[in-house]
Amino acid sequence: MACFALAHVVYSITFLSSRYSATSSSFSFFFLYLILWLFGIGIYAYLVPFLRLDPEADVLVPAIGGYMFIIVIMATLAARTRQPLILLGSLVFMASDLTIALTKFDVLQVEYKKHIIMITYYLAQLMIALGDVKAVLKETADDIHKWKRS
């Protein structure tokens, strides 16, 4: 779990790079941020009773809380990039991790959980990568356009 959390931190740092829009957010983005945070807090609150049933609850409850915090930060920063593919990729990551949590802690029994987890995981990676490539291409095109005008 620590390695996945570290990967989400690296994505978050990447989403703060100058490649992405640093303009102020509109009300709709603040509303999206609020929804992401309420969703993350709600899922964590829902999971806590199931986490407490685990023999390692003293470690799991804060660890899952920290992980949830990190992934919601990543999704919030993904929304800030104004790249739809990156935002969708982060939301698919949240769905993948939610599936893992719900099945790992016996909240739900999902017949094809491994398939769902792997498909959503790779889809999230692909969407974020394609969104980043699209942002790089746009940045390069903008630089070329500025160069031609000078």
C-alpha positions in Angstrom: 0.0 0.0 0.0 2.9 2.3 0.7 4.2 2.0 -2.8 0.8 2.9 -4.3 0.5 5.8 -2.0 4.0 7.0 -3.1 2.9 6.7 -6.7 -0.1 8.9 -6.0 2.1 11.4 -4.3 4.3 11.5 -7.4 1.3 12.0 -9.6 0.1 14.8 -7.3 3.5 16.5 -7.6 3.4 16.1 -11.3 -0.1 17.7 -11.4 1.4 20.8 -9.7 3.9 21.3 -12.5 3.9 24.5 -14.7 2.6 22.4 -17.6 -0.9 22.6 -16.2 -3.1 25.6 -15.8 -2.5 27.7 -12.7 -5.6 29.9 -13.3 -8.1 30.3 -10.5 -10.7 27.7 -10.3 -14.4 28.4 -11.1 -17.2 27.6 -8.8 -17.8 24.3 -10.7 -14.3 23.2 -9.8 -14.7 24.1 -6.2 -17.9 22.1 -6.2 -16.1 19.2 -7.8 -13.4 19.4 -5.1 -16.1 19.4 -2.4 -17.7 16.3 -3.9 -14.3 14.5 -4.1 -13.6 15.3 -0.4 -17.0 14.4 0.8 -16.8 11.1 -1.2 -13.4 10.3 0.3 -14.5 11.1 3.8 -17.7 9.2 3.4 -16.0 6.1 2.0 -13.5 6.2 4.9 -16.2 6.6 7.5 -18.1 3.7 5.9 -15.0 1.5 5.9 -13.9 2.2 9.5 -16.3 -0.3 11.1 -15.0 -3.1 8.8 -11.4 -2.1 9.4 -11.9 -2.4 13.1 -12.8 -6.0 12.7 -9.3 -6.8 11.4 -6.7 -8.0 13.9 -4.4 -5.2 12.7 -7.0 -2.4 13.1 -4.6 -0.2 15.1 -2.4 0.0 12.0 -5.1 -0.2 9.3 -7.5 2.5 10.4 -4.9 5.4 10.3 -3.1 3.8 7.3 -6.3 3.6 5.2 -7.2 7.2 6.3 -3.8 8.4 5.2 -4.1 6.6 1.9 -7.6 8.0 1.3 -6.3 11.5 2.0 -3.5 11.0 -0.5 -5.7 9.7 -3.3 -8.3 12.5 -2.8 -5.4 15.0 -2.9 -4.3 13.4 -6.2 -7.9 13.6 -7.6 -8.2 17.2 -6.5 -5.0 18.1 -8.2 -5.9 16.1 -11.3 -9.1 18.3 -11.5 -6.9 21.4 -11.2 -4.9 20.3 -14.4 -8.0 21.1 -16.5 -7.2 17.9 -18.5 -10.3 15.7 -18.8 -8.3 12.5 -19.3 -6.2 13.1 -16.3 -9.3 13.8 -14.1 -11.0 10.7 -15.4 -7.9 8.7 -14.8 -7.7 9.8 -11.2 -11.4 9.0 -10.7 -10.9 5.5 -12.2 -8.0 5.1 -9.8 -10.4 5.9 -7.0 -12.8 3.3 -8.3 -10.0 0.7 -8.5 -8.8 1.4 -5.0 -12.4 1.4 -3.7 -13.0 -2.0 -5.2 -9.8 -3.2 -3.5 -10.9 -1.8 -0.2 -14.5 -3.2 -0.4 -13.3 -6.7 -1.3 -10.2 -6.8 0.9 -12.1 -5.9 4.1 -15.2 -8.1 3.3 -17.6 -5.3 2.7 -18.7 -6.8 -0.6 -18.2 -10.0 -2.4 -17.4 -9.3 -6.1 -17.2 -12.3 -8.4 -14.7 -10.7 -10.9 -12.9 -8.5 -8.5 -9.4 -9.2 -9.9 -10.6 -8.4 -13.4 -12.3 -5.2 -12.3 -9.3 -4.1 -10.2 -6.7 -4.7 -13.0 -8.9 -3.2 -15.8 -9.6 -0.1 -13.8 -5.9 0.2 -12.6 -4.5 0.0 -16.1 -7.2 2.2 -17.6 -6.4 4.8 -15.0 -2.7 4.7 -15.8 -3.5 4.9 -19.5 -5.9 7.9 -19.1 -3.4 9.8 -17.0 -0.5 9.1 -19.4 -2.6 10.1 -22.4 -3.8 13.3 -20.6 -0.2 14.2 -19.8 1.0 13.6 -23.4 -1.9 15.7 -24.6 -0.8 18.5 -22.2 2.8 18.3 -23.4 1.7 18.5 -27.0 -0.4 21.5 -26.3 2.5 23.1 -24.4 4.8 22.4 -27.3 2.3 23.8 -29.9 1.9 26.9 -27.8 5.7 27.4 -27.6 6.0 27.0 -31.4 3.1 29.5 -31.9 4.8 32.0 -29.7 8.1 31.5 -31.5 6.5 32.0 -34.9 4.9 35.3 -33.7 8.2 36.7 -32.6 
